[in-house]
Structure formats: structure tokens, C-alpha cells
Amino acid sequence: MTEDRPDGTRWYVIHTYSGYENKVKQYLEQRIHSMDVADRVFRVVVPTEDEVEVKNGVRRTVQRKMFPGYVLVEMCIDPQTWDVVRRTQGVTSFVGTSSNDALPLDEKEVRAILRLMEEEKPQVRITYSKGDRVKIVDGPFAEFLGSVEEVNGEKTKLRVLVSMFGRETPVELDFLQVEKL
């Protein structure tokens, strides 16, 4: 995949305890250097993407793991490198057809994952769906209750049906203007 890598270099997926991906990456990078296999184990990646989430009316960007419980490793697999990776604290197994058979990722899959990680535009976490009951917390309709009729994740907007004057009236609101009930 990269010109300065020896033949046989591929990307593999290792399974870890969920929530320990970054620790496993740290432990594995330490073992790669202490066991002198840096010439055959090149990169350890925890695939993440930035995501915008709205909680209690506050918008913040968080880093979300794309594949919880999994870490990618670019390496030339041989008995020594397999053993270094497999015996790293927190690694449960290589992803493959059996416990001793690591299945490499397709290069197109790897390129797509790395490209997603490099995107600068954060994804919006859509925490609302049609039919959700919400309370409007900001704007001219503050304190009104309604139900979500439509969600536009790209614009972070909702169309909420609010009961006014004896009938349901659609109101367009930003994610920040409502909170789930």
C-alpha cells in the first residue's frame, strides 16, 4: 500500500476489549519497539471520526470510534510479529477464519476508512427521530411541547409539530432549540 513497505505488508484487524482500543494501541506500540519488530509492524490505528452531538442544548464535537472493540494494524505477518501483536495486553484475537489465521483487509476498505478519518467536516450525531416528543427550550416557542415530524441531519434542523390555536402547527427549529422528553 505504501512504497517503502516490504512485500507482504497488509492491514489486519485485531479484536480488543471494547473501550480499551487506545490503551491497546499504546501497549502495542511499546511492544513493537521493545520486541524490535518496527521493521515489520508499521502502523497501529484506532479508526475515529469527529462527530457533533447536542446534549442539553449544548453542541460539542466528540471523537467517536468507528469500530468499537477493533484496532487496525499495518504489518508483515510472520510468527514473531503475530506473537507480538497477539500477546499484547488487551488483544483478544486477530479477526480471521480461526484463532490462528489472520484475515487481511482489502486495500479499498482500508483506503475508505483512512479517508473517512481524514475528513475535516464532523458528522452530526442525530439523536432525534420522527415521532420523538420534545420540549422547545429556546426561541419564540420556548416551553412548548411538540413531536418531531421531520429530521434534517445535514442542517441540524427539525420540523416539530406544536399544538397552537387548537391545531398542529409545524415549526422549524435547530437541534439546539429543543431537548428530548
C-alpha positions in Angstrom: 0.0 0.0 0.0 3.0 2.3 0.7 6.1 2.3 -1.5 8.6 2.0 1.4 6.9 -1.1 2.8 8.2 -4.7 2.1 6.1 -7.1 0.0 3.5 -8.9 2.1 2.6 -5.8 4.1 -1.1 -5.8 4.7 -3.6 -4.3 7.1 -5.1 -6.6 9.7 -7.9 -6.1 12.3 -7.4 -7.1 15.9 -10.2 -7.6 18.4 -9.9 -5.9 21.8 -11.9 -5.3 24.8 -14.4 -2.5 24.0 -13.3 0.8 25.5 -9.7 -0.3 25.6 -8.8 0.4 22.0 -6.5 3.4 22.8 -4.7 1.5 25.6 -4.2 -1.5 23.3 -2.7 0.9 20.7 -0.4 2.3 23.3 0.7 -1.1 24.6 1.2 -2.5 21.1 3.3 0.4 20.0 5.5 -0.1 23.1 5.8 -3.8 22.4 6.7 -3.2 18.7 9.7 -1.2 19.8 10.8 -3.3 22.8 10.5 -6.5 20.8 12.3 -5.0 17.8 9.7 -5.6 15.1 9.3 -2.0 14.0 10.7 -3.0 10.6 7.6 -5.3 10.1 4.8 -3.7 12.1 4.3 -0.2 10.8 1.2 1.4 12.0 -1.4 0.9 14.6 -4.7 2.8 14.1 -7.8 3.2 16.1 -10.3 4.5 13.5 -12.2 7.5 14.8 -14.2 10.3 13.4 -15.3 13.7 14.7 -19.0 13.9 15.5 -21.2 16.8 16.6 -23.6 15.9 19.3 -26.2 18.1 21.0 -26.9 17.4 24.7 -29.0 19.6 26.9 -28.9 22.3 24.2 -25.1 22.4 24.0 -23.4 21.5 20.8 -19.9 19.9 21.1 -17.6 17.9 18.9 -16.6 14.5 20.2 -14.3 11.8 18.8 -16.2 8.6 18.2 -14.6 5.2 17.5 -15.8 4.0 14.1 -15.4 0.3 15.1 -15.6 -0.1 18.9 -13.6 -3.1 20.0 -11.3 -3.2 17.0 -7.9 -1.8 16.1 -6.2 -1.8 12.6 -2.5 -2.9 12.3 -0.4 -2.5 9.2 2.2 -5.2 9.2 4.1 -8.1 7.6 2.7 -11.1 9.3 5.1 -13.8 10.4 5.3 -16.0 13.5 7.2 -13.3 15.5 5.0 -10.3 14.6 1.8 -12.4 15.0 3.0 -13.4 18.5 4.0 -9.8 19.5 0.5 -8.5 18.5 -1.5 -11.5 19.8 0.2 -11.4 23.2 -0.3 -7.7 23.7 -2.4 -6.9 26.8 -6.0 -6.3 25.8 -5.8 -8.0 22.4 -8.3 -10.9 22.3 -7.6 -12.1 18.8 -6.9 -11.3 15.2 -10.0 -11.1 13.0 -9.9 -14.1 10.7 -11.3 -17.6 10.0 -9.8 -19.2 13.0 -7.9 -18.2 16.1 -4.5 -18.8 14.3 -5.5 -17.3 10.9 -5.5 -13.5 10.5 -7.5 -12.3 7.5 -6.1 -9.2 5.8 -8.3 -6.3 4.9 -9.0 -5.4 1.3 -6.9 -2.3 0.3 -10.1 -0.5 -0.9 -11.6 -0.9 2.6 -8.5 0.5 4.2 -8.4 3.5 1.9 -12.1 4.2 2.6 -11.6 4.0 6.4 -8.5 6.2 6.3 -10.2 8.7 4.0 -13.2 8.9 6.5 -10.8 9.6 9.3 -9.1 12.4 7.4 -12.4 14.2 6.7 -12.5 17.6 8.4 -16.2 18.0 8.4 -17.6 16.4 11.6 -20.5 14.1 11.3 -23.7 15.1 13.1 -25.0 12.6 15.6 -28.7 12.6 15.0 -30.3 11.9 18.3 -33.8 12.7 17.1 -36.2 10.7 15.1 -39.7 11.1 13.7 -42.3 10.9 16.5 -40.0 11.9 19.3 -41.6 14.1 22.0 -39.5 17.3 22.6 -39.7 20.4 24.6 -38.7 23.7 22.9 -36.1 25.4 25.1 -35.2 28.5 23.1 -36.8 31.0 20.7 -40.4 32.3 20.4 -41.9 28.9 21.1 -39.9 28.2 24.3 -41.7 26.0 26.8 -44.0 24.5 24.1 -44.1 20.7 23.7 -44.3 19.0 20.4 -43.4 15.9 18.3 -40.7 15.6 15.7 -42.2 15.4 12.2 -39.0 15.6 10.2 -35.2 15.5 10.8 -32.6 17.2 8.6 -29.3 16.0 9.9 -27.2 18.0 7.4 -28.6 21.3 8.5 -29.2 20.1 12.1 -32.8 21.2 11.8 -36.1 19.6 12.9 -39.7 20.2 11.9 -41.7 19.9 15.1 -45.5 19.9 15.3 -46.6 22.2 18.1 -50.3 22.4 19.2 -51.4 26.0 18.8 -54.8 27.5 18.5 -56.4 24.1 18.6 -54.4 22.6 15.7 -50.9 21.2 15.0 -48.6 23.8 13.5 -45.2 22.8 12.0 -42.2 24.8 13.4 -38.7 24.6 12.0 -36.1 24.5 14.8 -32.4 23.9 15.3 -31.3 20.9 17.3 -30.0 23.3 20.0 -33.5 24.7 20.5 -35.1 21.5 21.7 -34.5 18.7 24.2 -35.9 15.2 24.2 -38.5 14.4 26.8 
